[in-house]
Amino acid sequence: MDYKLQTVGVLPQLEMGSLDGKSVHEFMDKSHFSPEVDAQKLHPTHTVEIGSCSGGLQASSNIMCMLRNVVYENIKKVVFSSKLNLLMPFGPLAILAEGMTGHRGWVFVLSLLGITPLAERLGYATEQLAFYTGPTVGGLLNATFGNATELIISIYALKRGLIRVVQMSLLGSILSNMLLVLGCAFFCGGLVFNKKDQHFDKGTAAVSSGLLLMAVMGLLFPAVLHYTHTEAHAGKSELALSRFSSCIMLVAYAAYLFFQLKGQKNQYVPLNEEGSLNEEALDDDEAPEISKWESITWLFIMTAWISVLSEYLVNAIEGASVAWNIPIAFISVILLPIVGNAAEHASAIMFAMKDKLDISLGVAIGSSTQISMFGIPFCVVVGWIMGRSMDLNFHLFETATLFITVLVVAFLLQEGTSNYFKGLMLILCYLIVAASFFVHVDSSADGGQVGT
């Protein structure tokens, strides 16, 4: 409906006098129905039926009615538009279970279920914001807020001194993105386009693979130093090396962001079969469903609610391990990342099925790169500030798993093509990793024992 027709009910009241000395045209320019909003092609849910408000009210009452309708339509679109949001009541139930029963197993399960839709809606709000920021910044925002859940959980775990839970949950996030998320994207995209190989930019994949190998190097040397007993200062060199390497990795990630934003303008524009930019993909019919500031507001709301539930989740991990007889290693590496990666999982599959594999790759591999080059070093620095001995020694089993995973993914990405068989291989590799951590017992004594 044209925005001019929607405001017919307001104009007669505005013609009776000015609003604080301002003309009707000034009011229209600053109202919700400005041509600027029309130019952005917002979703029809933003149309506000002013006629539903009483015609005898003053202009200020009409503005309040407009805002009320906008808020109602916004909540309807963000909160009630996804079937996954049926799990949202589990969040408050987790808080009630903590206060009434204190059963750690149920608190953990309810918190996990409650965080799942919040992580997905966080990804939705980020995607809406990406319409206003452009594809490159949008891809970075998607990776950043997609990892917000894992980082929040990690900070709460650090606060409690659960260093091994932090390490394993971050490791699990990398493994989940590289094997499960990317594998599902390749598999679903390959099924939709089963008569051809899908193409993506080999140069971008090579840069991401190089950064992941650099992250493996950062994690490998502290572990080697520990297990070869070659520290110059026993108990101190390993931690000092980890903190120094973390600072270097943060600098490298900052340089990577600069490289992406300044030198790789077309990184998230899909490629055609000849490997050139697909101009048709730029002219799709997709449009934002909520405005920029509404997206930002929802990002803050979802992040705050995830923070609350994350505290209950972390506090219940050890109790849940005992109650349900599940190793903490499996909970940290497999269960927590699957919930945290809900947004990336949905986005990567959706874009792959639209033959926008570069965006899927940016979401999955970009998220892994961000966790390995920013998330892990950031937690080391935060632990340093908190006085916790968080380091880059992820122990031999975990470091070897990450190293082999990076090699497998880098090998599959080197051709610049994908199909459903490559996706199936990645998914099966993830199942092997999950089974390995289910039978893995970590006898570490720091920050809480991880195992059964």
C-alpha positions as CSV (number, residue, x, y, z in Angstrom):
1,M,0.0,0.0,0.0
2,D,1.3,3.4,-0.8
3,Y,2.5,5.3,2.2
4,K,0.6,8.4,1.2
5,L,-2.7,6.5,1.4
6,Q,-1.8,5.2,4.8
7,T,-1.6,8.6,6.3
8,V,-5.0,9.9,5.1
9,G,-6.4,9.6,8.6
10,V,-3.6,11.8,10.1
11,L,-3.6,14.7,7.6
12,P,-7.0,16.3,8.7
13,Q,-5.8,16.6,12.2
14,L,-2.4,17.9,11.2
15,E,-4.0,20.6,9.1
16,M,-5.7,22.1,12.2
17,G,-2.4,23.4,13.4
18,S,1.3,22.9,13.5
19,L,3.3,20.6,15.7
20,D,5.5,22.9,17.7
21,G,5.7,25.3,14.9
22,K,6.6,22.7,12.3
23,S,4.8,22.2,9.0
24,V,2.9,19.1,7.9
25,H,5.6,18.4,5.4
26,E,8.3,18.5,8.1
27,F,6.2,16.1,10.1
28,M,5.9,13.7,7.2
29,D,9.6,13.9,6.5
30,K,10.4,12.8,10.0
31,S,7.6,10.3,10.4
32,H,7.7,6.6,10.0
33,F,6.2,6.9,6.6
34,S,9.1,8.8,4.9
35,P,10.0,8.2,1.3
36,E,13.4,7.0,2.6
37,V,11.7,4.0,4.1
38,D,9.8,3.4,0.9
39,A,13.0,3.5,-1.0
40,Q,14.5,0.8,1.2
41,K,11.6,-1.5,0.3
42,L,10.7,-2.5,3.8
43,H,8.5,-5.5,4.3
44,P,4.8,-4.9,4.4
45,T,4.7,-5.7,8.1
46,H,5.9,-2.1,8.6
47,T,2.7,-0.7,7.3
48,V,0.8,0.8,10.2
49,E,-2.9,1.1,10.0
50,I,-3.6,4.5,11.6
51,G,-7.3,4.0,10.9
52,S,-7.4,1.6,13.8
53,C,-6.7,4.5,16.2
54,S,-9.6,6.7,17.3
55,G,-10.2,9.5,14.8
56,G,-10.9,12.0,17.6
57,L,-7.5,11.8,19.2
58,Q,-4.9,14.5,18.9
59,A,-1.8,14.2,16.7
60,S,0.3,13.1,19.6
61,S,-2.2,10.3,20.4
62,N,-2.0,9.2,16.8
63,I,1.9,9.1,17.0
64,M,1.6,6.9,20.1
65,C,-0.8,4.6,18.3
66,M,1.6,4.4,15.4
67,L,4.5,3.5,17.6
68,R,2.3,0.9,19.4
69,N,1.4,-0.7,16.1
70,V,5.0,-0.6,14.9
71,V,6.2,-2.4,18.1
72,Y,3.4,-4.9,17.8
73,E,4.2,-5.7,14.2
74,N,8.0,-5.8,15.0
75,I,7.5,-8.3,17.8
76,K,5.2,-10.4,15.6
77,K,7.8,-10.5,12.9
78,V,10.9,-11.2,15.0
79,V,9.5,-13.3,17.9
80,F,6.6,-15.2,16.3
81,S,7.8,-15.8,12.7
82,S,10.0,-18.8,13.4
83,K,8.7,-22.2,14.6
84,L,12.0,-22.6,16.5
85,N,10.8,-19.8,18.8
86,L,8.4,-22.3,20.4
87,L,11.5,-23.2,22.5
88,M,11.7,-19.7,24.0
89,P,9.6,-20.5,27.1
90,F,12.3,-23.0,28.1
91,G,14.5,-20.1,29.1
92,P,12.3,-18.9,31.9
93,L,11.6,-22.5,32.8
94,A,15.3,-23.0,33.4
95,I,15.3,-20.1,35.8
96,L,12.3,-21.6,37.6
97,A,13.9,-25.0,37.7
98,E,17.0,-23.6,39.3
99,G,15.0,-21.8,42.0
100,M,12.5,-24.6,42.7
101,T,14.3,-27.9,42.2
102,G,18.0,-27.1,41.9
103,H,18.3,-30.2,39.6
104,R,21.4,-29.3,37.5
105,G,20.5,-31.8,34.8
106,W,17.2,-30.2,34.0
107,V,18.5,-26.7,34.4
108,F,21.2,-27.5,31.8
109,V,18.8,-29.0,29.3
110,L,16.2,-26.2,29.7
111,S,18.9,-23.5,29.4
112,L,20.3,-25.3,26.3
113,L,16.8,-25.4,24.7
114,G,16.1,-21.8,25.6
115,I,19.3,-20.5,24.1
116,T,18.8,-22.3,20.8
117,P,16.0,-20.0,19.4
118,L,17.8,-16.9,20.7
119,A,21.0,-17.8,18.8
120,E,18.9,-18.3,15.6
121,R,17.1,-15.0,16.1
122,L,20.4,-13.3,16.8
123,G,21.5,-14.5,13.3
124,Y,18.2,-13.2,11.8
125,A,18.7,-9.7,13.3
126,T,22.3,-9.7,12.0
127,E,21.1,-10.6,8.5
128,Q,18.6,-7.8,8.6
129,L,21.3,-5.4,9.6
130,A,23.5,-6.7,6.7
131,F,21.0,-5.2,4.2
132,Y,22.0,-1.7,5.4
133,T,25.8,-2.3,5.8
134,G,26.6,-4.0,2.5
135,P,27.7,-7.6,1.8
136,T,31.3,-7.5,3.1
137,V,30.5,-5.8,6.4
138,G,27.3,-7.9,6.6
139,G,29.3,-11.1,6.3
140,L,31.6,-10.0,9.1
141,L,28.7,-9.0,11.3
142,N,27.1,-12.4,10.6
143,A,30.2,-14.2,11.7
144,T,30.7,-11.9,14.8
145,F,27.2,-12.1,16.2
146,G,26.9,-15.7,15.2
147,N,29.8,-16.4,17.6
148,A,28.4,-14.1,20.4
149,T,26.8,-17.1,22.1
150,E,30.0,-19.0,22.4
151,L,32.0,-16.0,23.6
152,I,29.4,-15.2,26.3
153,I,29.4,-18.8,27.5
154,S,33.2,-18.8,27.5
155,I,33.4,-15.6,29.6
156,Y,31.0,-17.0,32.2
157,A,33.0,-20.3,32.3
158,L,36.3,-18.3,32.7
159,K,34.7,-16.4,35.6
160,R,34.0,-19.7,37.3
161,G,37.6,-21.0,36.5
162,L,36.4,-23.7,34.1
163,I,39.3,-23.2,31.7
164,R,39.0,-26.6,30.0
165,V,35.3,-26.0,29.3
166,V,36.3,-22.7,27.7
167,Q,39.0,-24.3,25.6
168,M,36.8,-27.3,24.5
169,S,33.7,-25.2,23.7
170,L,35.8,-22.8,21.5
171,L,37.4,-25.8,19.8
172,G,34.0,-27.4,19.3
173,S,32.7,-24.3,17.7
174,I,35.6,-24.4,15.1
175,L,35.0,-28.1,14.4
176,S,31.3,-27.6,14.2
177,N,31.5,-24.8,11.7
178,M,34.2,-26.4,9.5
179,L,32.7,-29.9,9.4
180,L,29.0,-29.8,10.3
181,V,27.9,-26.4,9.1
182,L,30.0,-26.3,5.9
183,G,29.2,-30.0,5.3
184,C,25.5,-29.4,5.5
185,A,25.8,-26.4,3.2
186,F,27.7,-28.3,0.6
187,F,25.4,-31.3,0.9
188,C,22.1,-29.3,0.6
189,G,23.4,-27.1,-2.1
190,G,24.7,-30.1,-4.0
191,L,21.3,-31.8,-3.8
192,V,19.5,-28.7,-5.2
193,F,22.1,-28.2,-8.0
194,N,22.9,-31.9,-8.5
195,K,23.6,-31.6,-12.2
196,K,26.6,-29.2,-11.7
197,D,29.3,-28.3,-9.3
198,Q,28.8,-25.1,-7.3
199,H,31.7,-22.6,-7.5
200,F,33.3,-20.3,-4.9
201,D,36.3,-18.0,-4.8
202,K,39.4,-20.1,-4.3
203,G,41.5,-17.1,-3.3
204,T,39.2,-16.3,-0.3
205,A,39.2,-19.9,0.7
206,A,43.0,-20.0,0.6
207,V,43.3,-17.0,2.8
208,S,40.9,-18.4,5.4
209,S,42.8,-21.8,5.3
210,G,46.1,-20.0,5.9
211,L,44.7,-18.2,8.9
212,L,43.3,-21.5,10.3
213,L,46.7,-23.1,9.9
214,M,48.3,-20.1,11.7
215,A,45.8,-20.7,14.5
216,V,46.8,-24.3,14.7
217,M,50.4,-23.2,14.9
218,G,49.5,-20.9,17.8
219,L,47.9,-23.8,19.6
220,L,50.5,-26.4,18.7
221,F,53.7,-24.9,20.1
222,P,52.4,-24.4,23.7
223,A,51.2,-28.1,23.7
224,V,54.5,-29.3,22.3
225,L,56.4,-27.2,24.9
226,H,54.3,-28.8,27.6
227,Y,54.5,-32.4,26.5
228,T,58.3,-32.3,25.6
229,H,59.1,-30.8,29.1
230,T,61.3,-28.2,27.4
231,E,60.1,-25.1,29.2
232,A,62.8,-22.6,30.2
233,H,60.8,-21.8,33.3
234,A,58.6,-24.7,34.4
235,G,54.9,-23.7,34.7
236,K,55.6,-20.1,33.4
237,S,57.0,-20.3,29.8
238,E,53.9,-22.1,28.5
239,L,51.6,-19.4,29.8
240,A,53.8,-16.6,28.7
241,L,54.1,-18.0,25.2
242,S,50.3,-18.4,25.0
243,R,49.7,-14.8,25.9
244,F,52.4,-13.5,23.5
245,S,51.0,-15.7,20.7
246,S,47.5,-14.5,21.5
247,C,48.5,-10.9,21.1
248,I,50.1,-11.7,17.7
249,M,47.0,-13.6,16.6
250,L,44.8,-10.6,17.5
251,V,47.1,-8.3,15.4
252,A,46.9,-10.8,12.5
253,Y,43.1,-10.9,12.7
254,A,42.9,-7.1,12.8
255,A,45.1,-7.0,9.6
256,Y,42.7,-9.6,8.1
257,L,39.7,-7.4,8.8
258,F,41.5,-4.5,7.2
259,F,42.4,-6.6,4.2
260,Q,38.7,-7.8,3.8
261,L,37.1,-4.4,4.1
262,K,39.6,-2.4,2.0
263,G,40.9,-4.9,-0.6
264,Q,38.2,-7.5,-1.0
265,K,35.0,-5.6,-1.9
266,N,33.4,-8.4,-3.8
267,Q,34.2,-11.2,-1.4
268,Y,30.6,-12.1,-0.6
269,V,29.3,-11.7,-4.2
270,P,28.6,-15.1,-5.7
271,L,30.5,-16.5,-8.6
272,N,29.2,-18.1,-11.8
273,E,30.6,-21.3,-13.3
274,E,33.3,-19.4,-15.2
275,G,34.6,-18.0,-11.8
276,S,33.6,-14.4,-12.6
277,L,31.2,-12.2,-10.5
278,N,27.6,-13.2,-10.9
279,E,25.8,-9.9,-11.5
280,E,22.4,-11.5,-11.6
281,A,22.8,-12.5,-7.9
282,L,23.0,-8.8,-7.0
283,D,19.5,-8.1,-8.4
284,D,17.4,-10.5,-6.3
285,D,14.1,-9.6,-4.8
286,E,15.2,-9.8,-1.1
287,A,14.5,-6.8,1.0
288,P,14.9,-6.0,4.8
289,E,11.9,-6.9,6.9
290,I,12.8,-4.6,9.8
291,S,14.7,-1.2,9.9
292,K,18.3,-0.7,10.8
293,W,17.7,0.6,14.3
294,E,15.2,-2.1,15.0
295,S,17.8,-4.7,14.0
296,I,20.3,-3.1,16.4
297,T,17.8,-3.0,19.2
298,W,16.9,-6.7,18.8
299,L,20.7,-7.5,18.7
300,F,21.1,-6.0,22.2
301,I,17.9,-7.6,23.5
302,M,18.9,-11.1,22.3
303,T,22.5,-10.8,23.5
304,A,21.3,-9.7,27.0
305,W,18.9,-12.6,27.3
306,I,21.6,-15.1,26.1
307,S,23.9,-13.7,28.7
308,V,21.4,-14.4,31.4
309,L,20.7,-18.0,30.3
310,S,24.4,-18.6,29.7
311,E,25.2,-18.1,33.4
312,Y,22.6,-20.8,34.3
313,L,24.0,-23.1,31.6
314,V,27.6,-22.8,32.7
315,N,26.7,-23.3,36.4
316,A,24.8,-26.5,35.5
317,I,27.4,-28.1,33.2
318,E,29.2,-30.2,35.9
319,G,26.0,-31.2,37.6
320,A,24.5,-32.2,34.2
321,S,27.5,-34.3,33.4
322,V,27.0,-36.3,36.6
323,A,23.2,-36.4,36.4
324,W,23.0,-37.6,32.8
325,N,26.3,-39.5,32.8
326,I,27.7,-37.6,29.8
327,P,31.3,-36.6,29.6
328,I,31.9,-32.9,30.0
329,A,34.2,-33.1,27.0
330,F,31.3,-34.2,24.8
331,I,29.0,-31.5,26.3
332,S,31.6,-28.8,25.7
333,V,32.8,-29.8,22.2
334,I,29.6,-31.1,20.7
335,L,26.4,-30.0,22.5
336,L,27.3,-26.3,23.3
337,P,28.6,-25.4,19.8
338,I,25.6,-27.0,18.0
339,V,23.4,-24.6,20.0
340,G,25.7,-21.6,19.5
341,N,26.0,-22.3,15.8
342,A,22.3,-22.4,15.1
343,A,22.4,-19.1,13.3
344,E,25.4,-20.0,11.1
345,H,23.9,-23.4,10.3
346,A,20.6,-22.0,9.1
347,S,22.2,-19.2,7.1
348,A,24.9,-21.3,5.4
349,I,22.4,-23.9,4.2
350,M,19.9,-21.2,3.0
351,F,22.6,-19.4,0.9
352,A,24.0,-22.7,-0.5
353,M,20.5,-23.7,-1.7
354,K,20.3,-20.3,-3.5
355,D,23.7,-21.0,-5.2
356,K,25.4,-18.3,-3.1
357,L,28.2,-20.6,-2.0
358,D,30.6,-17.7,-1.3
359,I,28.3,-16.4,1.4
360,S,27.9,-19.9,2.9
361,L,31.7,-20.2,2.9
362,G,32.0,-16.8,4.5
363,V,29.6,-17.7,7.2
364,A,31.0,-21.2,8.0
365,I,34.8,-20.7,7.4
366,G,34.6,-17.1,8.4
367,S,33.1,-18.0,11.7
368,S,35.8,-20.7,12.3
369,T,38.5,-18.2,11.4
370,Q,37.0,-15.6,13.8
371,I,36.9,-18.1,16.7
372,S,40.4,-19.4,16.1
373,M,42.1,-16.0,15.5
374,F,39.9,-13.8,17.7
375,G,37.8,-15.8,20.1
376,I,40.5,-18.0,21.6
377,P,43.2,-15.2,21.9
378,F,40.5,-12.9,23.3
379,C,39.6,-15.4,26.0
380,V,43.4,-15.8,26.8
381,V,43.6,-12.0,27.3
382,V,40.4,-11.8,29.3
383,G,41.7,-14.7,31.5
384,W,44.9,-12.7,31.9
385,I,42.9,-9.7,33.1
386,M,40.8,-11.9,35.4
387,G,43.9,-13.6,36.8
388,R,43.0,-17.0,35.3
389,S,45.8,-19.1,33.7
390,M,43.9,-19.6,30.4
391,D,46.5,-20.6,27.8
392,L,46.7,-22.0,24.3
393,N,47.7,-25.5,25.4
394,F,44.6,-27.4,24.3
395,H,46.3,-30.7,25.0
396,L,47.4,-33.3,22.5
397,F,44.1,-35.0,21.6
398,E,42.3,-31.7,21.0
399,T,45.1,-30.1,19.1
400,A,45.6,-33.1,16.8
401,T,41.9,-33.1,16.1
402,L,41.9,-29.5,15.1
403,F,45.1,-29.9,12.9
404,I,43.6,-32.9,11.0
405,T,40.3,-31.1,10.5
406,V,42.0,-28.0,9.1
407,L,44.0,-30.2,6.7
408,V,40.9,-32.1,5.5
409,V,38.8,-28.9,4.9
410,A,41.7,-27.1,3.2
411,F,42.2,-30.1,0.9
412,L,38.4,-30.1,-0.1
413,L,38.4,-26.3,-0.7
414,Q,41.5,-26.1,-3.0
415,E,39.5,-26.8,-6.2
416,G,37.0,-24.0,-5.7
417,T,34.0,-26.3,-6.3
418,S,31.6,-28.2,-4.1
419,N,29.0,-31.0,-4.5
420,Y,26.8,-33.1,-2.2
421,F,29.5,-35.8,-1.9
422,K,32.0,-33.4,-0.4
423,G,29.4,-32.2,2.0
424,L,28.6,-35.8,3.0
425,M,32.3,-36.5,3.7
426,L,32.5,-33.4,6.0
427,I,29.4,-34.5,7.9
428,L,30.7,-38.1,8.3
429,C,34.0,-36.6,9.6
430,Y,32.1,-34.7,12.2
431,L,30.3,-37.8,13.3
432,I,33.7,-39.5,13.8
433,V,34.9,-36.4,15.9
434,A,31.7,-36.5,18.0
435,A,32.2,-40.2,18.7
436,S,35.8,-39.6,19.6
437,F,35.0,-37.0,22.2
438,F,32.2,-39.2,23.6
439,V,34.7,-41.8,24.6
440,H,37.5,-39.3,25.4
441,V,38.4,-38.7,29.1
442,D,40.4,-35.6,29.9
443,S,42.1,-36.0,33.3
444,S,43.1,-32.3,33.5
445,A,43.0,-31.0,37.0
446,D,42.9,-27.3,36.2
447,G,39.6,-25.4,36.0
448,G,37.5,-28.4,36.8
449,Q,38.0,-32.0,35.6
450,V,36.7,-32.7,32.1
451,G,35.6,-36.2,31.6
452,T,33.6,-38.9,33.3
